[in-house]
C-alpha cells in the first residue's frame, strides 16, 4: 500500500537519494587540489618551480634589459648597440628615481618584512614563512646590487663596450647570488623534509 502511494507522488516532490559515487569523486578532486597548493612549501613542487623561475628571470633581465638584447649588441654593434644604450639609460633612470624617491620607505618595509618572516618562520616554525624568507631575502640583495650598478652606470655615463661589460659583471653577480640561494634553500628544504619524514609531521 505504501509503495503504491509513493509511486503516485510526482517525481519533483520525491526526496533525492544521495549520489555517493559523485560525492566521493568531488572529495577526491578537492583532496588532490589541496595537495597541489599545500602550504608545506619544501615538499611542494610549485615552490621549487617558482624558485627556479624567479632566478631564471632575474638572470635574464639585467636592469630590466633582456640578456639576448645585450648579446645581440655585443655581436652586431651598430643600431643594436645604440638601442641597448638607450634602453639601459631609460631603465637606469627609472630605477634610480624609485630609489631616490622611495628608498627609505622600501628599506624600512623590507627590514620589517624580513624580520616578520624570520621570526614567524624560524622562531615559530612556520614553513611557508621560511620559504618566503629564503625566496625574498636574496631578491632584496639583488635589488640593492642593481641600484649600485645603476649608480655606477649613471656616474660613468657608460655606453658601448664598457656598458656591456658592466652589465655582464652584474649578471654574474646575480647568477652567483642565485646559485647560493638555490643551494641554501635546497639544503634547508631537504633538512625539513627529512625531519618531517622522521618525525611523521
N, C-alpha and C positions, 0 to 999 in steps of 0.2 A: 504494500500500500504506500509506504514511504517512498519507495523507489518510483512508483507511478507519479506521485505528486512532484518529486524532484525533477522528473523528466518533463513535466509541464511548465516549469519555471523558465522564462526566457533566458537565453544564454548570457545576455548582458548583465543579468542580476545574479548569476551564479558566482560564488567565491572562486577566485583564481587559485589554481594549485601552484605552489612554488616550483620554479624551474631550477631544480637542484644542479643539473649539469651546467646550465648557463651561469648560475651564481658561482660555481667553482671555477669556471673559466675566467670570469671577471676578477675574482680574487687572485688567481694565478697571474694574470696580466698586471694587476696592481702590485703584487709582490715583486715581479720582475722589474717593473719601473722603479720601485723603491730601492731595489738593489743597484740599479744603474746610477741613480742620483744619490746614493748613500753618502752621508757626510763624513764617513770614516775615510778620509782623503787618501791615506797612503796605501789602502787596499783597493782604491777606486781607479779604474783605467782612465777616467775622464780627467782626473787631476794630472796624471802624467802626460796626457795629450796636451792639456793646457800649458804645462810647464815647457814642453818641447816647442809648442807653437810660439809661446811668449819669447823664448830665447832665440828661436829662428827668426822671428820678426825683428827683434832688437838688433840682430847681426846683419839683417838685410837692409834695414832702414837706418842709415847713418846720418844723424842730424836731420832726419826727415827726408833724406835723399835715398832712393833705391840704389843698391850697390851695382846693379847692372848698368846704371847710367854712369857711375864712376868708371867702371871697367871699359865702357864704350868710349868715354872721353880719353882714357889712357891709351887706347888702341888707335883711335882715329884722329884725335885732336880737332882743330878747326872749329866748326859750328857745334859739335858735340861738347867740346871743352868750354866754349862760351856759354852754352846752355847750362852746363854744370855750375860754372862760376856764378851765373845769375840766380839759379835755384838755391845754391848754398847761401848766397848773400841774403836772399829773402828769408830763408829758414833761420839763419843765424840772427837776423834782426828780430824775427818773431820770438825766438827762444829767449834772447836776452831781454826783450821787452817784458815777457812774462816774469823772468827772474827779477827784474828791477822793480816792477810794479807790485808783484805778489810774493816776492821771495821770502820775506819774514813770515807771512801767513802760511805759505807752503811748508816752511821748515817747522814752524810750531805745530801745524796739523800733522806733519809727518812724524815728529817725535811723539806726539800724543797717540797716533795710530799704532806706531811700532811698540810703544810701551804697553798699550792696551792689549795688543795681540800677544806680546811676550808674556805678560802676566797671566792672561787667560789660557794661553797655550801651554807654556812651560811651568807656570806656577800652579794652575788648576787642572792641567792635563787635558784641555780641550783640543782634540786632534785637528779639527777644522781650523782653529786659530794658529796652530803650529804650522800647518800647510800654507796659510795665507802669509804668515811672517816670513817663511822661507822663500816664498814667491815674490813678496813685495819689497823686502829689505834690500836684496841685491838690485832690484829695479830702481830704488831710490838712489843707490850709489851710482848706477849708470846715468841717472838723470843729472847728478852733480858733475860727473865726468863730462857729460855733454855740454853743460854750462861752461865748464872750464875750457873745453875745446873751442866752443863758440867765441869765448872771450879772446883766446889766442888768435883765432882766425880774424876777428874784427880788429884786434890791435895791430896785427902784422899785415892787414889788407892782403891776405894770401889769395893768389889766383894761380891758375895753370898747374904746373907740376908740383909746386910747393903745397898748394891746396890739396891736391890728390894724395900727396904723401902724408899730410896731416890727417886726412880722412881715413887713410889706410891704417895709420897708427891708432886712431880712435877705435876703428873696427876691431883691431886686435885686442885692445883693452876690453872692449865689450865681450868679445869671444872668450877672453880669459876669465872674466867675471862669470860668464855663463857656464863655462866648464866647472869652475869651483862651486857655483850654486847648484848645478845638477848633481855634482859629486856629493856634496854635503847633504842635499835633500835625499838622494838615493840611499846614502848610508843611514841617515836618520829614519827614513821610511822602512828600510829593511829591519832596523832595530825594533821599530814599533810593531811591524807585522810579526816578527819573531816573538816579541813579548806577548802580543795578543794570542799567538798560537800556543805558547807555553802556558799562559795563564787562563786561556779559554775565554778571553774577554773580547 
